Amino acid sequence: MSAVQPLPDSQPRELASPAAAAVARGICRLFAQNDIWCLPEMPLLSGRRADLMGIDAKGHLIIVEIKVARGDLLGDAKWHEYLDYCDRFYWGLAPQLDRACIELPGFRPERCGVIVADGYDAEILRAAATVPLAAARRKAMTKRLARAALRRHLGLVDPQFAPRWES
């Protein structure tokens, strides 16, 4: 009999650093207080992973890209791709991070919101514009988010379970 393997995506990769994990925790708390439920390290159809992806009571999809270092913020060339998978996009930033650069046109301040968070709480400094996804993309991403959440939940409540269809 082979060793039990974890379910795909049941144990997501950890965020890059303890500082990033603290920012994610604060944002998840803020979102939960506002009936937005999210998962960290959510795989997208493009193969990228969103730091946080959530869904609100209206079914809008939200992505948060977390940054705790200026070099990481300035050097990120992939974040534009996330706009194709959400209705609202936020930068999730550590409190000590200089935020001046996200006001520049390249960071699309008219489209992207800003949240500052620590490990306990968060505050939305700029609301994200809502740019509705196409219905087919919303359906595909909502299904993907729900299935990832359920796989992760099963991995937590029954870590020894290994489905037959697993490769």
N, C-alpha and C positions, 0 to 999 in steps of 0.2 A: 504494500500500500504506500502511495506517495505522500510526502509531507503536505500538510494543508497550506494552500497559498491564499493570501488575502484577496478579497474581491477587487476587481479593477476599480480604481478611484475610491475605494473604501477608506484608504489611509492616504490622504493627500499629502503632497510634499509640504514641508514646513516653509513658512515665509523666510526670506533671506536672512533675517536677523531678529534678535529679541526686540529691538526697537521697532521693527516693522510689525512684529506680532502684537506689540502693545498698541500701536496705532490701529491695527485691524480690530483688536478687542474693543477699543473705545468706540470705533465706528459701528461695530456690530451692536453694541449697547444702545447707541443713539438710534440706529435704524430700528431695533426691536421696540423701542419706546414709541416709534412712529409707524408701527405695523409694517415694517419692511424686514423681510427675513432673508439672510444671505449665507453663502458658503464661501470659504476661503479657497484660493487656488482652483478656480473653476475652469476646466478645459473647454475651449471654444472649438467651433467647427474648423477653424483655420489651423488648429494645432497649437496655438498660443494658449496661455493660461492667464485668466484675469485674477488679480490679487484677491478681490472680493466681487462676487456677483450676487445680486439680490433681486427680489420681486416684491412689489408693493401690492396693496389690496386691490388696485385696479388692473393688475397684471402687467404693469410697466416693469421693464427690466433695467436694472441699474448696475453699472460697473464702476468700481473704485480702483484706481491705480495708486498704490502706496509708495511714497518716497520719503526717505529719512535722511538722505544725503544730497547735497547740491550737485555733485558730480553725476550721480545717478539720475537726477531730475533733468539736468541739461543734456546728458548723453543718451537718453531714451529716445530712440527713433521708431519704436514699434507701437507706441500708444495710439497713434491714429487708427490703427487696424481695429482697435476695440470699439470704435464708434459705430462700426457696422453690426454690432451685436447687442446694442443697448438703446433704450429710449433716453436715458440720462447717463452722463459720464461725470465722475468726480475725481479730482486729485485728492488723495488722502495724505496729509502731511503731518510730520512731527512738529510739535510746537516751536522748537528751536530753529527750524529750517527757514532760511530767508525765502520769502514768497514773492519777491519783487519780479522775478523772471516770468512767473505764470501770468502776469498781466500783459506780456508781449504778444503780438499777433500770432506768432508761431505756436503759442499754447492755446489758441482759440478761446479767449475768455468769454466770448459771446455764446459759446456752446458748452463749455466745461465749468462745472462747479468746483468749489474748494471747501474741503473739510479739514479742520485741524483737530488732532486727537492725541490723547495719551492712553495709557492702559485702563483708564477708569471712565472717561467721558469723551465727548466730541462736540464740536460746534460747527455748523454750516456757516462759513463766512460768505460764500456766494452760492446761490442756488444754481443748479444746472438747468439749462434749457431742455425742454422736452422736445425731442425730434422722433416722432413715431416710427417704429420699425415697420417694414412690410409685414402683412399678416402671416405669410408663410414663414418668414424668418422668426417672427415672434413665437409661432407655434413650435417650430423646431427647437428653439433655444429654451422655451419654457419646459418642453418635454425633457430636454437634455438636463436642465437644472433639477427638475423633479426626480429624474432617475438617478442622478449623481447623489442627491440628498438621501434618497432611499437606500442606495448601495452603502453609503457611509453610515447610515443609521444601523443597517443590518450588521455591518462590520463592527460596530460598537456593542450591539446587544448580543451578537453571536459570532465572536471572532474565529471560532473553529469551523464554521460552515464554509464549504466549498462547493458551489453549484457544479453540476455535470457539464454544463455548456462552457465552462471556463476553459480558455486555451492555455 
